[in-house]
Amino acid sequence: MNRFPTGPPRWRARLLLLVPLLLLAACTTAPEEDDEEPYPWPEQAPGERWQPRPGVGWQWQLTGKLDTSVNAPVYDVDGFTTTARQVSALKKAGRKTICYLSTGAWEDFRPDADAFPEELLGQGNGWEGERWLDVRRLDVLEPLMAKRFDMCRDKGFDAVEPDNMDAYQNPSGFPLTAGHQLAYNRLIAKLAHDRGLAVGLKNDLDQIPPLVGEFDFAVNEQCAEYRECDRLTPFIEAGKAVFHVEYELPADRFCARSRELGLSSLEKKYDLDAWRKAC
């Protein structure tokens, strides 16, 4: 079960970082040549979406100058500030790319913020400039999220990481139930799949059993710290990757268990800049 505020005080709380991030968005460091073979991605039939397998390495960077030299086969980066040119460069280097979006909370610093009607916005989710969305309003949210997913597809991303997918477990300002959340999360999965994009279930551990068949991978924060990582096993058993990060625990405290469970685990800083320590 997620806590309020959801997750650690990561990048969304630090809006002052947004300006340098936007200024640097068009800049990347060139991929380094290394001695390792490119990741052996399975062949995909035309129109078939990507399916990341358990244990695949990854990089998660949402702030700072995008560092494309990290030796990781999967990059999870911000969908708004990452350019199509950057995505193309990563793909030419053999990387798969995941488009980070907040689908369950409104962010006042996004370019489409004004498109969200006021009645859709609930209580703050613990981060400056963010408010929970009324996920019961599928009629209003579907076209808004469809445009965002169109952006991810048009930039060339392979997948989407939708964040804030558990409003029903938090004081959102709306009388949300598990059923409301399931309906919305399934809509998010459908929007991604209709565009040929893979999609990950972010946190929301309680709803893994009914949703594992509809999502292509999982993204989790701090399951080792809260001793919850075994709850992600249904994804591993289904042959689907679990991208996992810890902020408070050093890698030597959780990597052995992560390897046993088949997780793709990183130690990261709260800011989610380029620094990482992989298991």
RAGI-V914141 format. One record per pair of residues at least 12 apart in sequence whose C-alpha atoms are under 10 Angstrom apart, sorted by the first residue. I is the first residue (numbers start at 1). J is the second residue. Records with the same first field share a line. If there is no record, write none. Layout:
BEGIN
I = J + J
END
This chain:
BEGIN
1 = 166 + 169 + 170 + 203 + 204 + 205 + 206 + 207 + 223 + 226 + 228
2 = 164 + 166 + 167 + 169 + 170 + 203 + 204 + 205 + 206 + 221 + 222 + 223 + 226
3 = 169 + 170
4 = 125 + 126 + 169 + 170 + 171
5 = 124 + 125 + 126 + 127 + 170 + 171
6 = 125 + 126 + 127 + 164 + 166 + 167 + 169 + 170 + 203 + 221
7 = 126 + 164 + 203 + 220 + 221 + 222 + 247 + 270
8 = 126 + 127 + 221 + 222 + 246 + 247 + 248 + 269 + 270 + 271
9 = 126 + 127 + 247 + 270 + 271
10 = 62 + 63 + 127 + 247 + 269 + 270 + 271 + 272 + 273
11 = 61 + 62 + 63 + 127 + 269 + 270 + 271 + 272 + 273
12 = 62 + 63 + 107 + 109 + 126 + 127 + 128 + 129 + 130 + 271 + 272
13 = 126 + 127 + 128 + 129 + 130 + 271
14 = 63 + 127 + 128 + 129 + 271
15 = 109 + 127 + 128 + 129
17 = 63 + 64 + 271
18 = 62 + 63 + 64 + 81 + 109
19 = 64
20 = 63 + 64 + 65
21 = 62 + 63 + 64 + 65 + 66 + 81 + 82
22 = 63 + 64 + 65 + 80 + 81 + 82
23 = 64 + 65 + 81
24 = 63 + 64 + 65 + 66 + 81 + 82
25 = 63 + 64 + 65 + 66 + 78 + 80 + 81 + 82 + 83 + 86
26 = 65 + 66 + 81 + 82 + 83 + 84 + 85 + 86
27 = 65 + 66 + 67 + 82 + 83 + 85 + 86
28 = 65 + 66 + 67 + 68 + 69 + 85 + 86 + 89
29 = 65 + 66 + 67 + 68 + 69 + 70
30 = 66 + 67 + 68 + 69 + 89 + 90 + 93
31 = 67 + 68 + 69 + 70 + 71 + 89 + 90 + 92 + 93
32 = 68 + 69 + 70 + 71 + 93
33 = 69 + 71 + 93
34 = 69 + 71
36 = 71
38 = 71 + 72 + 73 + 93 + 94 + 95
39 = 56 + 57 + 72 + 73 + 74 + 94 + 95 + 96
40 = 73 + 94
41 = 53 + 73 + 94 + 95 + 96
47 = 195 + 196 + 197
48 = 193 + 196 + 197 + 198
49 = 158 + 159 + 192 + 193 + 195 + 196 + 197 + 198 + 199 + 216
50 = 96 + 158 + 159 + 196 + 197 + 198 + 199 + 216
51 = 158 + 159 + 197 + 198 + 199 + 215 + 216 + 217 + 239 + 240 + 241
52 = 74 + 96 + 159 + 198 + 216 + 217 + 218 + 239 + 240 + 241 + 242 + 243
53 = 216 + 217 + 235 + 236 + 238 + 239 + 240 + 241 + 242 + 262 + 263 + 264
54 = 217 + 235 + 236 + 237 + 238 + 239 + 240 + 241 + 242 + 243 + 261 + 262 + 263 + 264
55 = 236 + 239 + 240 + 241 + 242 + 243 + 258 + 259 + 261 + 262 + 263 + 264 + 265 + 279
56 = 72 + 73 + 74 + 240 + 241 + 242 + 243 + 262 + 263 + 264 + 265
57 = 71 + 72 + 73 + 74 + 75 + 241 + 243 + 263 + 264 + 265 + 266 + 278 + 279
58 = 70 + 71 + 72 + 73 + 74 + 75 + 76 + 95 + 96 + 97 + 98 + 243 + 244 + 264 + 265 + 266 + 276 + 278
59 = 71 + 72 + 73 + 74 + 75 + 76 + 77 + 97 + 98 + 243 + 264 + 265 + 266 + 268 + 272 + 273 + 274 + 275 + 276 + 277 + 278
60 = 72 + 74 + 75 + 76 + 77 + 78 + 98 + 100 + 243 + 244 + 245 + 266 + 268 + 272 + 273 + 274 + 275 + 276
61 = 75 + 76 + 77 + 78 + 100 + 268 + 271 + 272 + 273 + 274 + 275 + 276
62 = 76 + 77 + 78 + 79 + 81 + 82 + 100 + 271 + 272 + 273 + 274
63 = 77 + 78 + 81 + 271 + 272 + 273 + 274
64 = 271 + 272 + 273 + 274
65 = 273 + 274
66 = 78 + 81 + 82 + 86 + 273 + 274
67 = 273 + 274 + 275
68 = 86 + 87 + 89 + 90 + 93 + 95 + 274
69 = 90 + 93 + 274
70 = 274 + 275 + 276
71 = 95
72 = 94 + 95 + 96 + 278
73 = 90 + 91 + 93 + 94 + 95 + 96 + 97
74 = 90 + 91 + 94 + 95 + 96 + 97 + 98 + 158 + 243
75 = 87 + 90 + 91 + 95 + 96 + 97 + 98 + 99 + 157
76 = 96 + 97 + 98 + 99 + 100 + 157 + 159 + 160 + 161 + 243
77 = 97 + 98 + 99 + 100 + 101 + 157 + 160 + 161 + 272
78 = 98 + 99 + 100 + 101 + 102 + 152 + 160 + 161
79 = 97 + 98 + 99 + 100 + 101 + 102 + 148 + 149 + 151 + 152 + 153 + 155 + 157 + 160 + 161
80 = 99 + 100 + 101 + 110 + 111 + 148 + 151 + 152 + 155
81 = 100 + 110
82 = 99 + 100 + 152 + 155
83 = 152 + 155 + 156
84 = 151 + 152 + 153 + 154 + 155 + 156 + 157
85 = 155 + 156
86 = 155 + 156
87 = 99 + 152 + 155 + 156 + 157 + 158
88 = 155 + 156 + 157
90 = 157
91 = 156 + 157 + 158
95 = 158
96 = 156 + 157 + 158 + 159
97 = 152 + 156 + 157 + 158 + 159 + 160
98 = 152 + 156 + 157 + 158 + 159 + 160 + 161 + 162 + 197 + 198 + 199 + 200
99 = 148 + 149 + 151 + 152 + 153 + 155 + 156 + 157 + 158 + 159 + 160 + 161 + 162 + 197 + 198 + 199
100 = 152 + 159 + 160 + 161 + 162 + 163
101 = 145 + 148 + 149 + 152 + 160 + 161 + 162 + 163 + 164
102 = 130 + 145 + 148 + 161 + 162 + 163 + 164 + 165
103 = 132 + 133 + 135 + 141 + 144 + 145 + 148 + 161 + 162 + 163 + 164 + 165 + 184 + 185 + 188
104 = 125 + 131 + 132 + 133 + 134 + 135 + 141 + 145 + 162 + 163 + 164 + 165 + 166 + 167 + 181 + 184 + 185 + 188
105 = 120 + 121 + 122 + 123 + 124 + 125 + 129 + 130 + 131 + 132 + 133 + 134 + 135 + 163 + 164 + 165 + 166 + 167 + 172
106 = 120 + 121 + 122 + 124 + 125 + 129 + 130 + 131 + 132 + 133 + 134 + 164
107 = 127 + 128 + 129 + 130 + 131 + 132 + 133
108 = 128 + 129 + 130 + 131
109 = 129 + 130
110 = 129
112 = 144 + 147 + 148
115 = 144
116 = 133 + 140 + 141 + 144
117 = 140 + 141
118 = 133
119 = 133 + 134 + 137
120 = 132 + 133 + 134 + 135 + 136 + 137 + 140 + 141 + 174
121 = 133 + 134 + 135 + 172 + 173 + 174
122 = 134 + 171 + 172 + 173 + 174
123 = 170 + 171 + 172 + 173 + 174
124 = 171 + 172 + 173
125 = 164 + 167 + 170 + 171 + 172 + 173
131 = 172 + 173
132 = 164 + 165 + 166 + 167 + 168 + 170 + 171 + 172 + 173 + 174
133 = 164 + 167 + 172 + 173 + 174
134 = 167 + 168 + 172 + 173 + 174 + 175 + 176 + 180 + 181 + 184
135 = 165 + 166 + 167 + 168 + 172 + 174 + 176 + 177 + 180 + 181 + 182 + 183 + 184 + 185
136 = 174 + 175 + 176 + 177 + 179 + 180 + 181 + 183 + 184
137 = 180 + 184
138 = 180 + 183 + 184 + 187
141 = 184 + 187 + 188
142 = 184 + 187 + 188 + 191
143 = 191
145 = 187 + 188 + 191 + 192
146 = 188 + 191 + 192 + 194 + 195
147 = 191
148 = 191
149 = 162 + 188 + 191 + 192 + 193 + 194 + 195 + 197
150 = 191 + 192 + 195 + 197
152 = 192 + 195 + 197
153 = 192 + 195 + 196 + 197
154 = 195
156 = 197
157 = 196 + 197 + 198
158 = 192 + 195 + 196 + 197 + 198 + 199
159 = 192 + 193 + 195 + 196 + 197 + 198 + 199 + 200 + 216 + 217
160 = 188 + 189 + 192 + 193 + 197 + 198 + 199 + 200 + 201 + 216
161 = 192 + 198 + 199 + 200 + 201 + 202 + 217 + 218 + 219
162 = 185 + 188 + 189 + 192 + 199 + 200 + 201 + 202 + 219
163 = 200 + 201 + 202 + 203 + 204 + 219
164 = 201 + 202 + 203 + 204
165 = 181 + 182 + 184 + 185 + 188 + 201 + 202 + 203 + 204
166 = 178 + 181 + 182 + 184 + 185 + 202 + 203 + 204 + 205 + 206 + 207
167 = 180 + 181 + 204
168 = 180 + 181 + 182 + 204
169 = 181 + 204 + 206
178 = 206 + 207
179 = 207
181 = 204 + 207
182 = 207 + 210 + 211
185 = 201 + 202 + 204 + 207 + 211 + 214 + 215
186 = 210 + 211 + 214 + 215
188 = 200 + 201 + 214 + 215
189 = 201 + 211 + 214 + 215 + 216
190 = 214 + 215
192 = 215
193 = 214 + 215 + 216
197 = 216
198 = 215 + 216 + 217
199 = 214 + 215 + 216 + 217 + 218 + 219
200 = 212 + 214 + 215 + 216 + 217 + 218 + 219 + 220 + 240 + 241 + 242 + 243
201 = 214 + 215 + 216 + 217 + 218 + 219 + 220 + 235 + 242
202 = 215 + 217 + 218 + 219 + 220 + 221 + 242 + 243 + 244
203 = 218 + 219 + 220 + 221 + 222 + 223 + 232 + 244
204 = 218 + 219 + 220
205 = 218 + 220 + 223 + 228 + 229 + 231 + 232
206 = 231 + 232
208 = 231 + 232 + 233 + 234 + 235
209 = 231 + 232 + 234 + 235
211 = 234 + 235
212 = 232 + 234 + 235 + 236 + 238 + 240
213 = 234 + 235 + 238 + 240
215 = 235 + 240
216 = 235 + 238 + 239 + 240 + 241 + 242
217 = 235 + 236 + 238 + 239 + 240 + 241 + 242 + 243
218 = 232 + 235 + 236 + 240 + 241 + 242 + 243 + 244 + 263
219 = 232 + 241 + 242 + 243 + 244 + 245 + 264
220 = 232 + 242 + 243 + 244 + 245 + 246 + 263 + 264 + 265
221 = 243 + 244 + 245 + 246 + 247 + 265 + 266
222 = 244 + 245 + 246 + 247 + 248 + 249 + 267
223 = 244 + 245 + 246 + 254
224 = 244 + 245 + 246 + 248 + 249 + 253 + 254 + 255 + 257 + 258 + 265
225 = 246 + 247 + 248 + 249 + 253 + 254
229 = 242 + 244 + 257 + 258 + 261 + 263
230 = 257 + 258 + 261 + 263
232 = 244 + 261 + 262 + 263
233 = 261 + 262 + 263
235 = 262 + 263
236 = 261 + 262 + 263
237 = 261 + 262
239 = 262
240 = 262 + 263
241 = 262 + 263 + 264
242 = 258 + 261 + 262 + 263 + 264 + 265
243 = 262 + 263 + 264 + 265 + 266
244 = 258 + 263 + 264 + 265 + 266 + 267
245 = 263 + 264 + 265 + 266 + 267 + 268 + 269 + 276 + 277 + 278
246 = 265 + 266 + 267 + 268 + 269 + 270 + 277
247 = 266 + 267 + 268 + 269 + 270 + 271 + 272
248 = 267 + 268 + 269 + 270
249 = 267 + 268
250 = 266 + 267 + 268 + 277
251 = 265 + 266 + 267 + 268 + 276 + 277 + 278 + 279
252 = 267 + 279
254 = 266 + 267 + 279
255 = 267 + 278 + 279
256 = 279
257 = 279
258 = 279
259 = 279
263 = 279
264 = 278 + 279
265 = 277 + 278 + 279
266 = 278 + 279
267 = 279
END
